Amino acid sequence: MDITKYVKDIAERAKASTAKMAALTSVVKNKALATMAESLIKEKNKIIVHNKNKNILHGIQVKNILSCI
């Protein structure tokens, strides 16, 4: 995966949604934030495990790269 392309894509989608978000009422925005917070709390253990696994894989990749130098 090309990380630069991935981040650019996320940034472009965020920018495109700015006008839509600005048009929403505070009530709707607050409800969306509350829903996202609930989802994060509900899925926190999965998120932690996933991030730990990514860190382990990253460490292995770095170790492999350094061993080639």
Rosetta silent file (secondary structure, phi, psi, omega in degrees, C-alpha in Angstrom):
SEQUENCE: MDITKYVKDIAERAKASTAKMAALTSVVKNKALATMAESLIKEKNKIIVHNKNKNILHGIQVKNILSCI
SCORE:     score description
SCORE:     0.000 S_00000001
   1 L     0.000  133.341  177.395    0.000    0.000    0.000 S_00000001
   2 L   -83.794  106.075 -175.059    1.284    3.446   -0.920 S_00000001
   3 H   -63.829  -35.204  179.763    0.954    5.382    2.342 S_00000001
   4 H   -63.814  -45.610  179.164    1.328    8.767    0.631 S_00000001
   5 H   -63.886  -40.600 -179.909   -1.566    8.030   -1.718 S_00000001
   6 H   -61.517  -47.449 -179.087   -3.638    6.691    1.190 S_00000001
   7 H   -67.138  -40.516  177.448   -3.118    9.810    3.319 S_00000001
   8 H   -60.823  -41.077  179.712   -3.774   12.114    0.345 S_00000001
   9 H   -62.778  -44.313  178.669   -7.026   10.280   -0.345 S_00000001
  10 H   -62.505  -44.077 -179.549   -8.169   10.677    3.256 S_00000001
  11 H   -63.219  -41.732  179.618   -7.264   14.388    3.226 S_00000001
  12 H   -65.469  -40.212  178.507   -9.127   14.984   -0.043 S_00000001
  13 H   -67.885  -37.359  178.414  -12.255   13.223    1.252 S_00000001
  14 H   -64.950  -43.537  179.544  -12.092   15.227    4.494 S_00000001
  15 H   -63.307  -41.649 -179.347  -11.786   18.482    2.574 S_00000001
  16 H   -64.693  -28.866 -177.825  -14.704   17.540    0.306 S_00000001
  17 H   -86.517   -6.455 -176.080  -16.922   16.866    3.302 S_00000001
  18 H   -57.988  -47.910 -178.444  -16.206   20.221    4.982 S_00000001
  19 H   -63.762  -40.048  179.110  -19.068   22.105    3.300 S_00000001
  20 H   -63.987  -43.057 -179.525  -21.511   19.310    4.068 S_00000001
  21 H   -66.391  -37.700 -179.042  -20.466   19.262    7.709 S_00000001
  22 H   -63.305  -28.953 -177.431  -20.707   23.046    7.999 S_00000001
  23 L   -79.670  -12.712 -178.946  -24.335   22.904    6.904 S_00000001
  24 L   -78.194  152.400  177.020  -25.325   20.537    9.713 S_00000001
  25 L   -76.057  161.384  177.457  -26.844   21.768   12.935 S_00000001
  26 H   -60.916  -35.872  179.572  -24.947   21.521   16.212 S_00000001
  27 H   -61.139  -45.608 -179.233  -27.452   18.936   17.405 S_00000001
  28 H   -66.680  -44.526  178.945  -26.691   16.669   14.455 S_00000001
  29 H   -60.634  -44.052  179.532  -22.925   17.179   14.793 S_00000001
  30 H   -64.174  -38.191  177.365  -23.046   16.423   18.522 S_00000001
  31 H   -64.363  -41.549  178.746  -25.090   13.269   17.903 S_00000001
  32 H   -62.784  -43.770  178.486  -22.535   12.127   15.314 S_00000001
  33 H   -63.008  -41.578  179.306  -19.667   12.778   17.755 S_00000001
  34 H   -64.482  -39.943  178.208  -21.480   10.891   20.522 S_00000001
  35 H   -64.766  -42.484  178.060  -22.091    7.941   18.196 S_00000001
  36 H   -63.814  -41.034  179.326  -18.414    7.866   17.173 S_00000001
  37 H   -63.054  -43.428  177.830  -17.350    8.024   20.825 S_00000001
  38 H   -60.137  -42.529  179.533  -19.656    5.125   21.703 S_00000001
  39 H   -64.495  -41.995  178.183  -18.223    3.068   18.848 S_00000001
  40 H   -62.515  -43.050  178.860  -14.652    3.778   19.941 S_00000001
  41 H   -64.338  -44.303 -179.284  -15.442    2.759   23.514 S_00000001
  42 H   -62.448  -38.198 -173.902  -17.250   -0.378   22.344 S_00000001
  43 L  -101.763   11.499 -172.658  -14.399   -1.405   20.033 S_00000001
  44 H   -57.668  -39.495 -179.158  -11.458   -0.199   22.161 S_00000001
  45 H   -65.512  -40.573  177.164  -10.079   -3.683   22.856 S_00000001
  46 H   -63.941  -40.642 -179.749  -10.095   -4.576   19.153 S_00000001
  47 H   -63.757  -44.130 -179.678   -8.412   -1.261   18.349 S_00000001
  48 H   -62.230  -46.736  179.803   -5.712   -1.826   20.974 S_00000001
  49 H   -61.611  -45.290 -179.528   -4.983   -5.358   19.729 S_00000001
  50 H   -60.050  -45.207 -179.598   -4.882   -4.200   16.110 S_00000001
  51 H   -66.370  -37.911  177.077   -2.480   -1.354   16.930 S_00000001
  52 H   -62.956  -43.520  179.079   -0.229   -3.662   18.955 S_00000001
  53 H   -62.520  -40.619  178.263   -0.125   -6.101   16.037 S_00000001
  54 H   -64.405  -40.330  179.308    0.729   -3.296   13.625 S_00000001
  55 H   -64.304  -40.028  178.211    3.512   -2.113   15.940 S_00000001
  56 H   -63.137  -46.820  179.769    4.921   -5.644   16.132 S_00000001
  57 H   -62.485  -40.567  178.609    4.829   -5.983   12.344 S_00000001
  58 H   -62.320  -42.688  178.272    6.444   -2.564   11.957 S_00000001
  59 H   -60.724  -39.978  178.145    9.198   -3.592   14.369 S_00000001
  60 H   -65.147  -42.532  179.807    9.837   -6.744   12.363 S_00000001
  61 H   -62.520  -44.664  179.596    9.999   -4.722    9.137 S_00000001
  62 H   -62.625  -44.053  179.722   12.454   -2.242   10.643 S_00000001
  63 H   -60.488  -42.564  179.140   14.584   -5.085   12.004 S_00000001
  64 H   -64.858  -40.125  179.016   14.623   -6.745    8.579 S_00000001
  65 H   -65.803  -45.166 -178.327   15.591   -3.506    6.862 S_00000001
  66 H   -65.201  -31.569 -179.392   18.352   -2.805    9.375 S_00000001
  67 H   -69.903  -18.445  179.866   19.728   -6.320    8.971 S_00000001
  68 L   -87.473  -10.695 -176.391   20.246   -5.589    5.258 S_00000001
  69 L   -85.697    0.000    0.000   22.352   -2.509    5.907 S_00000001
